Amino acid sequence: MISYNCRLHFSSKKAGLYGILLVEKKEPGEYQMEPIFTEDQLKNMSREALIELMQVMQEKQRKTETKMKMMEEKQKELEFLNAMLSDRLTLAKKQRFGASSEKYADGYEQMNLFNEAEVASDVESAPEKEIEVTSHKRKKHAGKKEEDLSHFEVTERIEYKLTGQERYCPDCGKKYKVVTKETVKRLKFVPARFEVVEEISYVYSCPECGAMKRLEKVPALIKGSIATPSLVAGIMNAKYVNGMPLARQEREFARYNLKLSTKTMANWMISCADRYLRLLYDRMKEEFLKSRYIHCDETRVQVIDEPKQQGSTQNWMWVYLTDRYSGAPQMVLFDYERTRAGYHPKNFLGDQFEGYLTCDGYQAYHGLKDSIVVSGCFTHARRRFDAALTALKKDFTKEQLRGTVAYQAMSRIGILYKIEELIQDKTPEERYLERQKQSRPVVDAFFEWLHSMEDSVDRSSLIGDAILYALNQETYLRRYLEDGHLSIDNNSAERAIKNFAVGRRNWLFSKSIRGADASATIYSITETALLNGLKPYLYLTYVLDQLRRMGSFPEEEKLDQLLPWSKELPEELRTTE
C-alpha cells in the first residue's frame, strides 16, 4: 500500500475552525478521505464555512490528483524511454556483432553487402582432393569445380620414370611398356622480386664533320627517379585495390632489402595521378556526363592538411557511377570535396548531365536542376524496417514476429527484390514491361498499406521512423517503375565505395589535399578497371607505360584506346572469368 499524506490547513474567520485532511491512496486510482471533523462540529458549522471547507478540500483533491496524474505520465515516459533505449542498444549490438543479412521474404535472404566472402565461407565444403590428369579422365574436387591451372606457365616438371635395369620385368625379363601417364598439378608461389633495368645510351660522332647523334630514349616515368610503371602500379594496386597502407608496404619492401620510404611512394603516386591518370579520369567524366542513368553516394574521409581542420572534422569523398543497366560504359568516378554541401554534385554534374539520378534520401541530391530526375533506393527503406524488426526479436517469438508491421513490410519489399532477381538478365524494355505487370501492383498495395497507418503510428519509434521515411520517399521509391534502365536501389554505389571503406579502415586518413585528390583519381581508375573485367595491376602498368610515351598532350583518340572499356586493350589485361 502506497500512502500520500497531504496536510490541509483550513481556517475560517467566521467559524474559527482548523483541520487536517488525510488523503490515502489504497489502490491505483482509488483515494479515501478520512473525516477530520466530528458530526456535531459539522452540524454547528455555518453554511458559508461548509462551502469554504468543501472548496478547499476540492482544490486540494484536484491538486493531489493532478500530481498523481503527472507522476503516472512521467512513469510512462520513463518506461517508453527505457524501451526505446533498449531497442537502440539491441540494434547497435546487431550492427556491430551480429549477422547483417536481411530477410526479404520466406526463403529468400540477401547476402550482406560488405561480407560476401565471410558468409560464403560458412558454407560447409567437402575435403579437397588432388587434381589428377590421366589419359582417360580427370578427377575433380568433391563438391567443387576443378581449379583451372592452364593459364599458368609450367616452369618445373618432375617425372617419375624407370631407368636402367628397372625398366625390365624381374620375372620374365621383358621391358616394361608405358600403359598410361598420370599427371598431378601443384601450384607453387614465387614471392615478389625486384629486377634492375639498365638504360645505356650510346652517343655517336661523325669522324669527318663531327656531327653528333644520340638515339631518342623512352621518357622516364618520373624525371630523376628510379620509378618504373610496374613499380608504381604495384604500389597503387597494393594500396587502392588491396587496402595496404604505404607504411606497411615500406616494411614489406625492407624485407627484400629495398629502402623505399612512405613519403617517396606517396610523391610517386601523386605525381603519376596528376600527370597521367588524370587524363583518363577527365575522358571518363566526359563519357559519364553523356549517360542518362547514374548513381550517386558519398562517404567520409579525413584530410589532415585541410585549413582549420580539427581532429573530429570529416571531409567527404563523393562517388558517381553508371551500372550494368545504364546503357553506357560502366565506370566509377570519385570526387574529393571538403564538405557535404549540396553544391558539390551541382558543380560536378554541371549543365551537361540530364536524366535519372539514383540515390538515397540525402536532400543534397534533391536540389539539383529540374532536368535531373531523382530515383530512390528501396534498400535504405528496407533497412529501417529491418532495424525495427531487430529491436522486436528480443521480446517476440518467431511466430509473433510474423504478425508485426516490420516483418510484413520486409516481406512485401522482399517480393519486389525477388521480381528484380528474376528479370535481371532481361533487356531494359523487358524489365519495364515485367515491372508494370508484377511490381507495380505490389508497390501500390505497399504504400496504400503504409498510408493506412500514417496517422496512428508513434513517430519516435523505430517502426514509426521506417514508415514515415518510406512515405516521405514514396515519389522517389516509385520512380524505378518508369524506366527499365533504372535500378530498384543504390546498391551499385555502395559496392563502389566498398574498397574505399576497407582501405580507409587501414590508412585512416589522407595527409594532404593533393593526396586526397590523387586517391580519388586512382580509385576511379582501379574501380572502373574492376567493373570492366581488367586486372588492376597489369592495367595500371600498361597505361602508365603508354601515357609516358604520349607526351603532355596526347591525342583524344589514343586516350580512348586506353579507357578501361576499350576493345583495343591487350587481352592479357583481362581476367579469365
N, C-alpha and C positions, 0 to 999 in steps of 0.2 A: 504493500500500500504506500502510495506517494502522497504526502501531505503538504499543503501550501497554507501557511498562516498569514493572513492579512489583517493588520491592526487598523481598525476604523475608529478614529477619534471623532465622536459625534458630540456636538454641543448645540444646545438650544437656549437662546437667551430667555425665551418665554417659559419653557418648561424646566430649564436648568438640568437637563439630562446629559449624562455621559455614558458611553458604551463601547464595547469591544465586539467586533464582528469576526467570527472564526469561519473561514471557508476551507473545507476539507475535500480533497479530491479522492473519492472512493475508487472509482474505475475510470478508464478513459472515457471522457465525455460526460461524466457524472459528477455533480457538485452538490454538497449538502451544507446548508447554513444552519448553524445552531443558534437558537434564540438567546439573546443577552438581556432581555427584559422579561420580568415576570408578567403574568396575565393581568394582575392588578395594576402594575405600572402602566401597561399599555392602555387599560381601560381609563386610567386617570389622565392620559395624555390628551392634549388639545388636538383638534383636527389639524391645525397648522403644523404642530410638532410631528404628528404622524406622517403628514405629507412630506415634511422636510426629511424625516428619518428614512422614508421609503426612497426618496430621491437620492439621498446619499448612498444608501445601500445599493440601489440600482446602478449608480455611477461607478461605485467600487466593483460591483459584479461585472459591469461592462469592461472596465479596465483589466480586471483579472482574466476574463475570457479572452480579451484582445491579446494579453501577454501569453496565455496558453496557446492561442492560435499561432502567434508569431513563433513560439518555441517549436510547435509542431511543424510549421513550414520550414523553419531553419533545419530541423532534423531531416525532413525530406530532401532539402537542398544538399545537406551533407551526405546523405545516402546516395543521391544522384551523382555528386562529385566523386565519391568513393568508387561507384560503379564505373564512371567514365574513366577515372584514372586506372582502374583495374583493366578495362578494355584496352587502353593505350599501352599499358605495360605488357599485356598479352600479345598485342600486335608487334610491339618493339622486340620482344623476345623471339617471336616468329621470324621477323625480318632479319634478325642478327644470327640466330642459331638454327632456325627451322628450315625445312624444305620449302622452296619457293615456287613450286608448281601450283597452277591454278586450275581448278575443275571447271570445265565448260559445261558439260552435261554428263549424264551417266555413261561411264565407259570411255570418256574422252578427256584427255589430260594434255595440256601443253607443257613441254619441257621448259625449264627455267632458262630465260634468255642468256644469263651470264654463267650458267653452269652445265652446259650441254655435255661436256666431257665427263664431269663428275657423275652426272646422272646416268650417262651411258655406261660408265664403268661399273655401275652397280649391278648390271645385268650379268647373271652367272654365265660364265663361258666354260666350255669344255677344255680339258687339258690340251696343251699344244703338242703336236707331233712334228717330226721332221718332214721336210719336203723331199720326197724321193721320186726320181725320174727314171723310169725304165723304158725299154723299147716297146712295151705294151701299154702301160697305163701310168698315171701319176696319182700318188696318194695325196690326199688333202687334209687340212686341219679338220678335226671333228667340230662341226658346228660353225665353221668359219670359211670364208673364201681363201683360196690359196694366195699367198703373197706372190706378186709378180716381180721377180728379180731380173727380168730380161733386159731392162733398160740400164742396168748397172754393168760396168765392164768387168770381165773376169781377168784379174791380174795375177792370179796364182792358181795352179792346177796340181793337185796331188793325185797320183794314180797308184792304185794297189794292184800290181801285176806280178805274175810269176816270172822268175828269171832263172837262167841256168838250168840245173837239173830238176828244179822244182816244176818245170813245165811238163815233165813226163810222169805218167802214172806209175807208182811204185809196184802195182800188182801185175800189170801186163806190159809195161814199158812203152806204151803208146803215148804220143804227145797230146796234151790236153787241147781241146778245141773251144774257142770262145762261143758260148751259147747266147748270152745277153750281157748287157752292161748297165749297171745301176749307178745313177748319179745323184748325189746329195749336195745341195747348195747351202752354204752357210754365208752369213753376211759379216764382213769384217769392217771395223771402224778405224779410220785413219785420222788422228787429231789434226787440227789446223796447223799448217806450216807456212813459213814465210820464205819467199824467194826474192832475191835481189836481181833487178833488171838493170844492166849497164847500158847506157847510151853513149856510143863512141862516134863522134863526128870527125870526119877527115876533111881537112882543108887543102885544096889543090891550088897550085900556082903554075902559070904558063912560063916555061923557061925562056921563051923568046921575048914576050911583051910584058910579062909579069902580072897578067890578069889573074885575079883570084876567083875561085869557085868553091862554094860551100853548099852541100845538099840541104834542102829545107827539112827541118825536123818536125815531128808531130808536137803540137803545142803542149806544154806542161799543164796538167790539171790545175794546179795552183803554183804560181811562179815562185821559185826558190824553195819549194817544198819537196819532200820525199813521197808525198801522197800520190797514189795512183787511183784510177776509177775503181778497181777491185777492192782496194783497202778502204776507201771512203764508203763505198757501197756496203762493205761488211760491217762497218761501224754503224751506219744508218740502219741497216737491217736488224742488227742486234738491239738497238735502242727502240726503234719505232715499230718494228714488227714483233720482236721477241720480248720487249719490255725490259731490257738490261741497261741499267744506268751506266753512264760513262765511267764513273768511279770503279764499278765492278769490272768493266772492260779493261781499265787500266791495270787492275790487279791480275786479270787473266793474261794480258799481254806480257806482264812482267814474268810470269811463269814460263814463258817462251823466250826469255832473255831480250825482250823488246821494251825499251823505256819510252812510253808514249803517254804524255800527261793528259788529264781530263781537259785542261784548257786548250791544248793543241787540237784535240779531237773536236771540241766544240767550235773552235775557229774554222776548222776544215769544213764542218757541216754547214755552218752559217754562210761561209764563202761560196760553197757549191750550190746551196739553196738559192742564194741571191743571184749568182751569175748564170747558172744553168737551169736548175729545176723550175725557177720562177717563169721561165719562158714557156715551159709546158703547162704550168699552172694557169697562166693567162690565156693560152689557147683552149684549155679545158673549160675555163669560165665562159669564154665566148660561145662555145658549143652548149654549155649548160643553160645559158640565158635564152637559147633558141627553143628549149624544151617547153612544153605546156603543162607538164605534170612533175612537180618537185616535192621534196620533203625538207623540213627544217627542224632543227633542235639546237640546244645549247647545253654546255656543261662547264663546271667551274675549273679554273686554273689560277695558280698564284704566280705572279711575276714580281720578283724582289725589287728590281730597279725602277718600277713604276714610280713617278713622282707622288709624294705624300702617301706612299704605300705603308700600311701597318700590317702587323702580323696576322690579324684576322681578316684583312681585306681580301675579297675574292674578285678576280678578273674572270673573263669568260672566253671560251672557245666556242664559236658558232659553227654549226655544220649544216651544209646544204648538199642535197644529193638527188639523183634520179634512181629509180628502181627498175626491176625487170619489166614492169608494165608501162613505163613512161613513154615508150616509143622513141627513145633517144639512147645514145651510148650511156652505159652505166658508169657513174662517176661519183666521187665524194670530194667536196671542197670544204676545207676547214678555214676559218677566218678568225684571227685573234683580235679581240676588242677589250678595252679596259672595263667597260660596263655592260649591263644587260638592258640598256635603253632601247626603246623601240625604233630609234632612227638608224640603228646598225643594219637590220635587214632591209630597210628602205634604201640605204646607201649601197648595199651590196647588190641588190636586185636592180636598182636604178630604174630607168624608164623603159628598158628593153623587155624585161620579162612581163608576160601576161599569160594568165592561165590559172590552174588549180595549185594550191599550196596545202599540203597535208602537214598538220602539226598537232601539238597538244593544246590545252586550253589557255596557254600563256597569252595575255592580251596584246603583247607587242606585235604579234602577227595579225591581229585584227584591226590594226590601224593603218594597214597598207592601202594603196590606191584601189579604186573600185574595180579595176580590170583584173585584180588578183582575187580569186575566189577561194576562201578558206574551207578546207575539208577537215573534219575532226578525227579523233583517234578513239576507237572503241576500247582499246587496251587500257587507256587511262580511266575510262568509266568503269570497266570491269574490275580494276584494281581496288577501287573504293568499295565495291560490293564484297570483294574478297576480304578486305580489311574488316568489314562489319561481320562477315561470316566467321572469320578467325577469332574475333572477340567473343562470339557466342559459343564457340566449341567447348569452353571450359565449364559451361553451365547446361549444355544441351546434349542429349543423346543424338546418335546419327539419325534416328527416325524423327526426332523433334526438329532437327536442323532442316529436314526436307520441307517442313511447313513454314519456314521463315522466309521473309521477303528477300533477304540477301541470297539465299540458296536458289530461290525461284528466278531472281534476276540473273544470277550466274548461269543457270540452265538455259534461260532464254538467249542470252548472249552467246552461250556455247553452241546453240543451234546455228546462229549466224556464222560462226567460225567454222563449223562443220561444213556448211554450204560452200564457204570460201575454199576449204581444203579440197572439196570435190571438183571445183571449177578452176583450180589454179593453173592448169595447163591449157585452158581454152583461150581463144583469141579475145581481145577486148570486146568485140561485138557480141560474141557468145556469152561472155561474162555478164554483159549488160542485160541481155535477154533473160538469163537464168536468175539474175538478181531481181528482176521485175516479177518473175513468176514465183520464186521461192523466198527470197529475202524480204521483199517489201511488205508482204502480209505480216511477217514476224516482227519487223521493225514497227509497223503501225500498231500492232497489238501491244508491243512492249511499252511504247510511250503512252498509249491510252491507259494502260495499267498504272504507270507511274503517275500520270496526271490525277488519277482517282485517289491517290494518297497524298497529294501535294499539300493540302490544307491541314491534314491531321498529323503529319509527321513532325517529330521532335527535331528541329533544325540543328541542335547542338550535339545530337548523337551521331555515331558513325554511319548508321543506315540513312539518317536524315541527310547527312553530308553527301552520301553516294547518290541518293535520289535527286537532290537539288542540283548537284553537279551535272548529272545526266540530262535533266530538264533544261538547265541553262545552256547546255551544249547541243540541244536537240537539233537545231538547224544544221549545225556542222556535222553531227554524227550521221544524219540522214544523207549527207551530200554524196557519199561514195556510191549511192544508188544511181546517181545521174550519169555516170560515165564508167565504162568498163576498164579504162586505164587507171582509175583511182584504186587505192588500197583501203581496206577497212580500218587500218590503223597506221601508226607512225613507227612501227617496229623496225623498219629498214633504217631509219635514222638512229635508233637506239643501238642496233647492231653495228652501225658505222662508228659509233662512239666507244664500242666495247674495248678495242685495242688501246685507244687513248686512255680510257679509265684504268685499264690494267697497268699501263706504263706509268701513269700519274701516281699510282699507289707505290711505285718503286722509286721514281726520281723526284716525287713530291712537288717540285716547283721548277719554274724557269728562272734563270738568273737575270736575263736582260730582255728588253722588248724585242731586239733583233733576234734573240734566241727563240722567243715565243713565235714570232713571225716565221722564222725558219722551220720550227716544229710544225706549224700549220701547213706550210708548203710541202714538207716531206711526208707528213701524214696523208695529205691529199694524194700524193703520187703513189705511196705504198698501198693505201686502202683501195684506190682505184685499180691498181695493178692486181690486187687480190680478187676484186669483183670481176675482172676480166680474165681470170684463169692464168695469170702470169706468176712466175717465181720472182718475188720481190728483189732478192739479192742479184740474180742474173739480169733482171730488167734494169735495175739501177746501174749496174756495171756497164751495161750496153749503152744506155742513154747518156751517161756521163762521158763515156769514151767518144760517142758520136758528136755530142754537143761541143766538146773541147776542140774538135776538128772543124766545126762550122763557123767559128769566129763569133764576134759580138752581135752581128745582125744576120742570123740565119734566115733563109727563105721560108715563107709560111708553108709551102708545100713540103719541104724537108722536115719541118717541125711536125706536121700532121702525120708523117710516116713513123714518128716516134711515140705518138699518143698510145696509151695502153690498149685501146680497142682497134688499133691499126692492123690491117691484114698484112702489112709489109714487114712486121716484126719477125725475126728468125724463129723457127719452130722450137728450137731448144730452150727458148724462154718460157714456153707454155708448160703447164702441168699436164700430166698424163691422164688426169681424171676426165 
